[in-house]
């Protein structure tokens, strides 16, 4: 076996999340173990007439008092989710940002930003409810705003980036954060993703007939599409040595990531899954971890007919005979597909699995598709996991896999 | 024609609350001499831009530059005085 890379072993010292299941990482860990499904009828807007009228929405999230006044009024849902998740992750890490603010970076994946509020503005204007556009919601529309808001509120003065590669966005954010530290551009990075449900994206997935009218069933013979979700997940990563020096708690290790492009189609994955397999292989090579050492794969597992079969084939291609010994699950059946936040949210689920020693289930899976011949736990399973992969595949053939290891 | 001073101040407070969506604030909770920006009502520069447009829409009075804005937006008192002076000037 090749040796795990130790040139700059990175660790996750802080975790935070807001999603349809939970408003904190500990609550998320508990819900993952239980296998709760948060998919329910859409309440954020009128979904009448759509093929699917369900989603995994964040509900009853109080706007915290510590958010400064203009932001409290103006922050988009995406910004709000990111603020709450980042506050949790930073507090959890115990990192003293103020000691060296320019050495703390922030990188987020996102796809919709403040689109929901912008849609409401445009609709109010067209329907004559407002005479002109209010500036607040429009200022909060671009996806770049989320990182600006976090940097200002938490005093993060290091490298800053919001990236968008569709549904692999925040998996790439973790990768970029890892690169920044390994390249010496930052000592710690707040990395994650944030996403809020909006009509435009909902209508788009509806038009593509990609949404299931019922809670999604990844890897099931009767799977009929995905459910959209929303939320944010944020991790604080830093060098293992730095974390040890300040006595920080380590949730898991971030070891490497790999990317590839299908260069094939705007929405469909490559039928051979070669891009998906390549991303996994590159991530393993980068981490210096053998495929045979992987105990768990948190699959992209959207529940669409196309994705799951191709992903299963790619897993077989990468793991060969070892495939039977790799537990695979999709956590999208619990929190929906959170698009720009999905990569980080699922990496967080993987961190929790490694830390707490269990494989989260694929909820709603009843009748596994023979075309997805994998070890697919339907209830949470206790397991001492050493290494795990988290897969994220985005529209346009954006493939990213992240390798994580037990602390 | 100028508005009664107290009626004008009340109207400005209502405009602030509704126009800038200060959901957790009542017009009666704003003091006449309270600073409108930063430490006062906690408004920022984007709110200032919005307020410039609101004043123009409701009173037909322009805030031509940042210098004028700074003094006119110092408080409700200052804003009321500015509007009354501009209205008087316009006859």
Interface residues (C-beta under 8 A of the other chain):
Chain A: X68 X69 X70 X73 X74 X131 X132 X134 X135 X136 X139
Chain B: X20 X21 X22 X23 X41 X42 X43 X44 X46 X47 X49 X50 X53 X57
